[in-house]
Amino acid sequence: MPTFTEEKRERVREALCDTGRGLLGRYGIRKTSISELTEAVGIGKGTFYQFYDSKEELYVDILAQYREEAVPRLLNIRGAR
């Protein structure tokens, strides 16, 4: 399996999350396969498992990112009132 620099790891993780947002959002977790995710990102399945133990773990990471993005926005909206 390939080893990655920290910069490359971050790019692959971002690509997995971005792709996951699209595929999981469109097809749901049951109908999205790891093969679809890895093909879209251009990595092998083995590489996926260097980042996540399962697509469910990827989904949790995506949800955490949504929360990180949403909370400041919601606080801004609340403060604007």
Buried (B, 14 or more C-beta within 10 A) or exposed (E): EEEBEEEEEEEBBEBBBBBBBEBBEEEEEEEBEBEBBBEBBEBBEEBBEBBBEEBEEBBEBBEEBEEEEEEEEEEEEEEEE
